[in-house]
């Protein structure tokens, strides 16, 4: 087809009209983006400063900052698209459908995400606490949005999904400054219980880590197959719980031997038919 001068004139006229229509929108969109980016950065700076002044919870602060940053950036992009005349409603519908499909595919991760938010917000435990959860006992090392990392006392790393932690029992052993040490010992039948109590209480009277109030107690708790079972209860600072336990076990064994207090072992009598 032959291009006539009239066709060229019409093309250039349409191009000029289109340019007058599009170029101002592009210029306005660029100005809006630049100014909006400056405002977003200023707001993020204020948010970061406020979060740093909050109670120390790095994981929650990190999540909130990232969420606010994504939300502000999304609003900025939507504003640019609106100025350019892009049908934003269609994009939102596509994003919504995609979000629903992703949500159905990642139900477990979303459960962990929600559990992480609950843990970070309500703080049933903190980094450094000793907890027992999901059959594991250890120290909390990191609390992330999806998973909590624990170190056991033999230095194994346990990674537990937050969805499980948020919906099950968690025993926090670090919330109370004072803890009770429970010790069980067995002495032979016929032993003088008062003498055993006197020797045992003398051990704790000399230990400055053991609290005097509440005072240590010792009582007969069970008639075992081979021994009289005695239970000891003493109180100490939480940091001294295990040192007091192990030191006391050694001291009890030593003092019982020195005072001829017999700690029996199970015995079995076999009769010949």
C-alpha positions, 0 to 999 in steps of 0.5 A: 500500500502506498503511503500518501502525504495525507496519511503521514500527516494524519500519523504525525498528528495522532502521534503528537496528540498521543504524546501530549496525552502520555508525556504529562502523565509520565512526567507526573508519575515520575514526580509522584514517584520521586516525591513519594519515595522521599516521603516513604524513606522519611516515614521509614526512618521515623518508624525505625527510630520508634521501633528501636525505642520499643522494648527490645524484641528484634524479631518483631521489630524486624517484621513490623519494619519489613511489613510497613516498608512493603505496604508503603512501597505498594501504595507508591506503586499503585499511585504511579500506576493510577497516574499512568492510567493503568487499570489498578482494579484489574491488577488487584483482582489478579493479585488477590486470586494469586494470593488465595492460591498461594495461601491454600498451597502454603497453609502450614507456613501461614500457620507458622507465620500466625504462630510466630506473630502470636509468640512475638506479640505476647512473649510466652518466652524470650531469647535466652529462656530455658523452655520445654516444648514439643518434647525438647528441653533447651535454651531459646536462641532465635525467634523468627516469624516462622520458626523458633531455634533452640539449643539443647544442653548438649548443643544440638540445635532444635528448629520448631515450627511456630504454629506448633509452639503457639498451639501446645504447652510450653514450660518456661523455666526462666520466668521465676528468679527462684526455683526448687531443687527436688532430690530423691534418696533411698536408705536401707530399712531400719535406718534412723530417719532422724539421723538421716535427716540431721546429716542431710540438713547439715549439708544444705545448712553449709551451702550458701546458695540454698535459701533459708526461707523457705527452709529445706525440708526432707520427708519419707515419701515411699516404702520402696522394694529395697529402701525407704525413699526420702524426698528433699526440697530446697530452694535456690536462685534459678541460675544455681538450680543444677549446680546445687542439684549435682553438688548436693548429690555428691555431698549426700553420697559422701556424708552418708558413707562417713556416717554409715548410712546405707544406700541400698541397691535392689536385691533379688533372692533366687530359691532353688526348686 
